[in-house]
Amino acid sequence: MPTKTIQRENEKKDIIFDREQFINTRELAELLHKPIATIHQWTFKGLIPFYKIGRDSLYKKTDIVKWIESKFHKVTEEAGAARKGA
């Protein structure tokens, strides 16, 4: 059975199940430096991994890190030079 821990400190909740930390939409927006509306759009379109609990969307930090890493595009020297017009 999953372990559930909720800690309240200045209205901040840490939700942990089986040592996995979940964050809410506002916290994810702050983490990614994006507007909350953008996070809502990405969630609605299924572009970002999330869990739905009632009306709330939760995001597992490890899933978000994997999602960000999957978006990584390495810039090679040739591509960099082509962009600069050199």
CORZIKA-V934922 format. One record per residue. N is the residue number from 1. SS is DSSP state (helix for helix, strand for strand, loop for the rest). PHI is phi as a letter, one per 40 degrees, with the letter a starting at -180 (999 if undefined). D_FIRST is the distance of its C-alpha to the first C-alpha in Angstrom with 1 decimal. Layout:
n = <N:N>
ss = <SS:SS>
phi = <PHI:PHI>
d_first = <D_FIRST:D_FIRST>
This chain:
n = <1:2:3:4:5:6:7:8:9:10:11:12:13:14:15:16:17:18:19:20:21:22:23:24:25:26:27:28:29:30:31:32:33:34:35:36:37:38:39:40:41:42:43:44:45:46:47:48:49:50:51:52:53:54:55:56:57:58:59:60:61:62:63:64:65:66:67:68:69:70:71:72:73:74:75:76:77:78:79:80:81:82:83:84:85:86>
ss = <loop:loop:loop:strand:strand:strand:strand:strand:strand:loop:loop:strand:strand:strand:strand:strand:strand:loop:loop:strand:strand:strand:strand:strand:helix:helix:helix:helix:helix:helix:helix:helix:loop:loop:loop:helix:helix:helix:helix:helix:helix:helix:helix:helix:loop:loop:loop:loop:loop:loop:strand:strand:strand:loop:loop:strand:strand:strand:strand:strand:helix:helix:helix:helix:helix:helix:helix:helix:helix:helix:loop:loop:loop:loop:loop:loop:helix:helix:helix:helix:helix:helix:helix:helix:loop:loop>
phi = <999:c:c:b:b:b:b:b:a:f:g:c:b:b:b:b:b:f:g:b:c:b:b:c:c:c:c:c:d:c:c:c:f:b:c:d:c:c:c:d:c:c:c:d:c:g:c:b:c:a:b:b:b:g:c:c:b:b:b:c:d:c:c:c:c:c:c:c:c:c:c:c:b:c:c:c:c:c:c:c:c:c:c:c:g:c>
d_first = <0.0:3.8:6.5:9.3:12.9:16.0:19.3:22.6:25.7:28.7:26.6:24.5:20.8:18.4:15.2:12.7:9.3:8.6:12.2:13.6:16.1:17.0:20.5:22.4:25.7:27.9:26.3:26.5:30.1:30.9:29.3:31.3:34.4:34.5:35.2:32.3:34.2:34.0:30.2:30.2:32.6:30.7:27.5:29.5:31.3:28.1:29.5:26.6:22.9:20.9:18.0:19.2:17.5:20.2:23.3:21.8:21.6:19.3:20.0:18.0:20.4:20.1:20.9:23.8:25.2:25.1:26.8:29.4:30.1:30.7:33.4:35.3:38.9:40.9:44.5:47.0:50.4:52.1:49.9:50.4:54.2:54.3:52.6:55.2:58.0:59.2>
